[in-house]
């Protein structure tokens, strides 16, 4: 965090399934800049391995799965809350296929239809190779060719000096032939 924007006060609200949510006060570490033009920064770090020595209850509270929040105080006294997904629950990353009947049961007032990925891709491939698509593509090519031809015919082209068009061109300089 920028020293110019944030004060040295911060707290961490661990995820909780029920109240109360007890904040953990964290003292930011000041990091001095390595280059001369950079500004000093404040770094927040919450290390559970250091907390094991102090208090086991705080470690359990911090390692609880869910959405936790950082509460930061700005220089002007206002506060900023930043939500963070702290610990992922076991099983949330499971990519096993869900049972269609269970999903339909949970969404019961809605009528849902399951489509396999192969049926979806076949439907989209068939739509992309239709005759109408090819006709529209050919029409687009003709329009682009006509546009290029009109641009060529409408532009100014200098005729070479020995051609008949150059002999019949008006004399701009005022000299007689």
C-alpha positions as YAML, in Angstrom:
chain: A
units: angstrom
residues:
- id: 1
  name: UNK
  ca: [0.00, 0.00, 0.00]
- id: 2
  name: UNK
  ca: [1.14, 3.53, -0.62]
- id: 3
  name: UNK
  ca: [2.34, 5.48, 2.44]
- id: 4
  name: UNK
  ca: [0.80, 8.62, 0.92]
- id: 5
  name: UNK
  ca: [-2.69, 7.03, 0.73]
- id: 6
  name: UNK
  ca: [-2.94, 4.68, 3.74]
- id: 7
  name: UNK
  ca: [-2.17, 5.02, 7.43]
- id: 8
  name: UNK
  ca: [-0.50, 2.34, 9.47]
- id: 9
  name: UNK
  ca: [-3.80, 0.92, 10.75]
- id: 10
  name: UNK
  ca: [-5.22, -2.30, 9.28]
- id: 11
  name: UNK
  ca: [-7.23, -5.23, 10.49]
- id: 12
  name: UNK
  ca: [-8.18, -8.60, 9.09]
- id: 13
  name: UNK
  ca: [-11.70, -10.02, 9.51]
- id: 14
  name: UNK
  ca: [-11.49, -13.78, 9.04]
- id: 15
  name: UNK
  ca: [-14.32, -15.70, 7.41]
- id: 16
  name: UNK
  ca: [-17.04, -16.80, 9.80]
- id: 17
  name: UNK
  ca: [-20.15, -18.91, 9.44]
- id: 18
  name: UNK
  ca: [-21.88, -17.09, 12.30]
- id: 19
  name: UNK
  ca: [-21.24, -13.96, 14.39]
- id: 20
  name: UNK
  ca: [-19.17, -12.64, 16.03]
- id: 21
  name: UNK
  ca: [-16.38, -11.85, 13.57]
- id: 22
  name: UNK
  ca: [-13.37, -10.92, 15.63]
- id: 23
  name: UNK
  ca: [-10.88, -8.69, 13.79]
- id: 24
  name: UNK
  ca: [-7.16, -9.39, 13.95]
- id: 25
  name: UNK
  ca: [-5.10, -6.21, 14.18]
- id: 26
  name: UNK
  ca: [-2.17, -6.20, 11.77]
- id: 27
  name: UNK
  ca: [0.71, -3.74, 11.88]
- id: 28
  name: UNK
  ca: [1.95, -2.99, 8.35]
- id: 29
  name: UNK
  ca: [5.66, -3.25, 7.66]
- id: 30
  name: UNK
  ca: [7.23, -0.18, 6.05]
- id: 31
  name: UNK
  ca: [9.29, -0.98, 2.97]
- id: 32
  name: UNK
  ca: [11.81, 1.64, 1.96]
- id: 33
  name: UNK
  ca: [12.24, 2.23, -1.80]
- id: 34
  name: UNK
  ca: [15.22, 0.75, -3.61]
- id: 35
  name: UNK
  ca: [15.34, 3.52, -6.22]
- id: 36
  name: UNK
  ca: [15.59, 7.18, -5.27]
- id: 37
  name: UNK
  ca: [12.40, 8.26, -7.13]
- id: 38
  name: UNK
  ca: [10.12, 5.60, -5.65]
- id: 39
  name: UNK
  ca: [7.93, 6.17, -2.61]
- id: 40
  name: UNK
  ca: [7.97, 3.99, 0.51]
- id: 41
  name: UNK
  ca: [5.26, 1.32, 0.77]
- id: 42
  name: UNK
  ca: [3.38, -0.45, 3.56]
- id: 43
  name: UNK
  ca: [3.18, -4.25, 3.35]
- id: 44
  name: UNK
  ca: [0.55, -6.33, 5.12]
- id: 45
  name: UNK
  ca: [1.46, -9.90, 5.90]
- id: 46
  name: UNK
  ca: [-0.45, -12.45, 7.91]
- id: 47
  name: UNK
  ca: [1.57, -15.61, 8.44]
- id: 48
  name: UNK
  ca: [-0.23, -18.50, 10.18]
- id: 49
  name: UNK
  ca: [3.07, -20.23, 11.02]
- id: 50
  name: UNK
  ca: [4.09, -17.30, 13.24]
- id: 51
  name: UNK
  ca: [0.65, -17.29, 14.86]
- id: 52
  name: UNK
  ca: [0.95, -20.96, 15.91]
- id: 53
  name: UNK
  ca: [3.44, -19.94, 18.55]
- id: 54
  name: UNK
  ca: [1.26, -17.13, 19.91]
- id: 55
  name: UNK
  ca: [-2.29, -18.52, 19.89]
- id: 56
  name: UNK
  ca: [-3.80, -21.65, 18.27]
- id: 57
  name: UNK
  ca: [-7.33, -20.14, 18.28]
- id: 58
  name: UNK
  ca: [-6.25, -17.32, 15.94]
- id: 59
  name: UNK
  ca: [-4.75, -19.84, 13.50]
- id: 60
  name: UNK
  ca: [-8.00, -21.83, 13.35]
- id: 61
  name: UNK
  ca: [-9.94, -18.61, 12.84]
- id: 62
  name: UNK
  ca: [-7.68, -17.43, 10.00]
- id: 63
  name: UNK
  ca: [-7.64, -20.78, 8.21]
- id: 64
  name: UNK
  ca: [-11.44, -21.07, 8.17]
- id: 65
  name: UNK
  ca: [-12.74, -21.30, 4.56]
- id: 66
  name: UNK
  ca: [-14.87, -18.47, 3.18]
- id: 67
  name: UNK
  ca: [-14.70, -14.77, 2.35]
- id: 68
  name: UNK
  ca: [-12.51, -12.74, 4.65]
- id: 69
  name: UNK
  ca: [-11.98, -8.97, 4.59]
- id: 70
  name: UNK
  ca: [-9.10, -6.56, 4.97]
- id: 71
  name: UNK
  ca: [-10.11, -3.28, 6.62]
- id: 72
  name: UNK
  ca: [-7.68, -0.50, 5.72]
- id: 73
  name: UNK
  ca: [-7.64, 3.07, 7.01]
- id: 74
  name: UNK
  ca: [-6.77, 5.89, 4.62]
- id: 75
  name: UNK
  ca: [-4.83, 9.02, 5.58]
- id: 76
  name: UNK
  ca: [-8.04, 11.12, 5.53]
- id: 77
  name: UNK
  ca: [-9.64, 8.78, 8.12]
- id: 78
  name: UNK
  ca: [-11.99, 6.95, 5.76]
- id: 79
  name: UNK
  ca: [-11.91, 3.18, 5.71]
- id: 80
  name: UNK
  ca: [-11.73, 0.73, 2.82]
- id: 81
  name: UNK
  ca: [-12.89, -2.88, 2.94]
- id: 82
  name: UNK
  ca: [-11.32, -5.40, 0.53]
- id: 83
  name: UNK
  ca: [-12.98, -8.83, 0.37]
- id: 84
  name: UNK
  ca: [-10.69, -11.81, -0.21]
- id: 85
  name: UNK
  ca: [-11.39, -15.51, -0.81]
- id: 86
  name: UNK
  ca: [-9.07, -16.79, 1.85]
- id: 87
  name: UNK
  ca: [-9.20, -20.58, 2.04]
- id: 88
  name: UNK
  ca: [-10.84, -22.87, -0.49]
- id: 89
  name: UNK
  ca: [-13.05, -25.57, 0.99]
- id: 90
  name: UNK
  ca: [-12.19, -29.17, 0.27]
- id: 91
  name: UNK
  ca: [-14.33, -30.42, -2.60]
- id: 92
  name: UNK
  ca: [-15.02, -27.01, -4.20]
- id: 93
  name: UNK
  ca: [-12.46, -27.76, -6.89]
- id: 94
  name: UNK
  ca: [-13.99, -31.16, -7.65]
- id: 95
  name: UNK
  ca: [-14.65, -31.38, -11.39]
- id: 96
  name: UNK
  ca: [-16.75, -34.54, -11.25]
- id: 97
  name: UNK
  ca: [-19.88, -34.45, -13.36]
- id: 98
  name: UNK
  ca: [-22.99, -33.37, -11.47]
- id: 99
  name: UNK
  ca: [-26.12, -35.52, -11.49]
- id: 100
  name: UNK
  ca: [-28.70, -33.95, -13.88]
- id: 101
  name: UNK
  ca: [-31.60, -35.15, -11.73]
- id: 102
  name: UNK
  ca: [-30.15, -33.47, -8.62]
- id: 103
  name: UNK
  ca: [-29.67, -30.19, -10.48]
- id: 104
  name: UNK
  ca: [-33.22, -30.32, -11.88]
- id: 105
  name: UNK
  ca: [-34.54, -31.03, -8.35]
- id: 106
  name: UNK
  ca: [-32.73, -27.99, -6.89]
- id: 107
  name: UNK
  ca: [-34.02, -25.66, -9.65]
- id: 108
  name: UNK
  ca: [-37.54, -27.13, -9.57]
- id: 109
  name: UNK
  ca: [-39.84, -24.27, -10.58]
- id: 110
  name: UNK
  ca: [-37.64, -23.81, -13.67]
- id: 111
  name: UNK
  ca: [-37.69, -26.20, -16.59]
- id: 112
  name: UNK
  ca: [-34.14, -26.92, -17.64]
- id: 113
  name: UNK
  ca: [-32.76, -28.82, -20.61]
- id: 114
  name: UNK
  ca: [-29.34, -30.46, -20.65]
- id: 115
  name: UNK
  ca: [-27.34, -30.42, -23.89]
- id: 116
  name: UNK
  ca: [-24.16, -32.41, -24.40]
- id: 117
  name: UNK
  ca: [-21.08, -30.60, -25.67]
- id: 118
  name: UNK
  ca: [-20.95, -32.79, -28.80]
- id: 119
  name: UNK
  ca: [-24.55, -31.90, -29.72]
- id: 120
  name: UNK
  ca: [-23.80, -28.22, -29.08]
- id: 121
  name: UNK
  ca: [-20.71, -28.24, -31.32]
- id: 122
  name: UNK
  ca: [-22.51, -30.16, -34.09]
- id: 123
  name: UNK
  ca: [-25.33, -27.62, -34.01]
- id: 124
  name: UNK
  ca: [-22.90, -24.70, -34.24]
- id: 125
  name: UNK
  ca: [-20.81, -26.30, -37.00]
- id: 126
  name: UNK
  ca: [-23.91, -26.92, -39.08]
- id: 127
  name: UNK
  ca: [-24.98, -23.30, -38.64]
- id: 128
  name: UNK
  ca: [-21.59, -22.02, -39.80]
- id: 129
  name: UNK
  ca: [-21.60, -23.94, -43.11]
- id: 130
  name: UNK
  ca: [-25.06, -22.96, -44.29]
- id: 131
  name: UNK
  ca: [-25.79, -21.77, -47.84]
- id: 132
  name: UNK
  ca: [-26.95, -18.40, -46.54]
- id: 133
  name: UNK
  ca: [-23.59, -17.82, -44.88]
- id: 134
  name: UNK
  ca: [-21.72, -18.62, -48.09]
- id: 135
  name: UNK
  ca: [-24.05, -16.34, -50.09]
- id: 136
  name: UNK
  ca: [-23.49, -13.47, -47.66]
- id: 137
  name: UNK
  ca: [-19.73, -14.02, -47.80]
- id: 138
  name: UNK
  ca: [-19.78, -13.90, -51.64]
- id: 139
  name: UNK
  ca: [-21.91, -10.73, -51.54]
- id: 140
  name: UNK
  ca: [-19.42, -9.13, -49.16]
- id: 141
  name: UNK
  ca: [-16.57, -10.01, -51.54]
- id: 142
  name: UNK
  ca: [-18.42, -8.42, -54.47]
- id: 143
  name: UNK
  ca: [-19.13, -5.25, -52.47]
- id: 144
  name: UNK
  ca: [-15.46, -4.97, -51.46]
- id: 145
  name: UNK
  ca: [-14.31, -5.48, -55.07]
- id: 146
  name: UNK
  ca: [-16.79, -2.83, -56.32]
- id: 147
  name: UNK
  ca: [-15.60, -0.42, -53.63]
- id: 148
  name: UNK
  ca: [-11.97, -0.87, -54.68]
- id: 149
  name: UNK
  ca: [-12.86, -0.41, -58.36]
- id: 150
  name: UNK
  ca: [-14.79, 2.80, -57.65]
- id: 151
  name: UNK
  ca: [-11.90, 4.09, -55.54]
- id: 152
  name: UNK
  ca: [-9.48, 3.45, -58.42]
- id: 153
  name: UNK
  ca: [-11.72, 5.07, -61.07]
- id: 154
  name: UNK
  ca: [-12.48, 8.10, -58.88]
- id: 155
  name: UNK
  ca: [-8.86, 8.81, -58.00]
- id: 156
  name: UNK
  ca: [-6.52, 11.05, -60.01]
- id: 157
  name: UNK
  ca: [-3.99, 9.28, -62.24]
- id: 158
  name: UNK
  ca: [-1.33, 11.13, -64.26]
- id: 159
  name: UNK
  ca: [-1.15, 9.99, -67.89]
- id: 160
  name: UNK
  ca: [2.29, 9.35, -69.38]
- id: 161
  name: UNK
  ca: [3.57, 12.11, -71.71]
- id: 162
  name: UNK
  ca: [3.41, 10.12, -75.00]
- id: 163
  name: UNK
  ca: [-0.14, 8.82, -74.76]
- id: 164
  name: UNK
  ca: [-3.04, 10.26, -76.77]
- id: 165
  name: UNK
  ca: [-4.74, 11.45, -73.58]
- id: 166
  name: UNK
  ca: [-1.73, 13.67, -72.82]
- id: 167
  name: UNK
  ca: [-1.83, 15.28, -76.30]
- id: 168
  name: UNK
  ca: [-5.47, 16.31, -75.93]
- id: 169
  name: UNK
  ca: [-5.10, 17.57, -72.35]
- id: 170
  name: UNK
  ca: [-5.61, 21.32, -71.81]
- id: 171
  name: UNK
  ca: [-2.49, 23.47, -71.71]
- id: 172
  name: UNK
  ca: [-2.21, 24.77, -68.16]
- id: 173
  name: UNK
  ca: [1.04, 26.71, -68.50]
- id: 174
  name: UNK
  ca: [-0.30, 29.09, -71.15]
- id: 175
  name: UNK
  ca: [2.30, 28.19, -73.80]
- id: 176
  name: UNK
  ca: [1.15, 27.33, -77.31]
- id: 177
  name: UNK
  ca: [2.07, 24.09, -79.11]
...
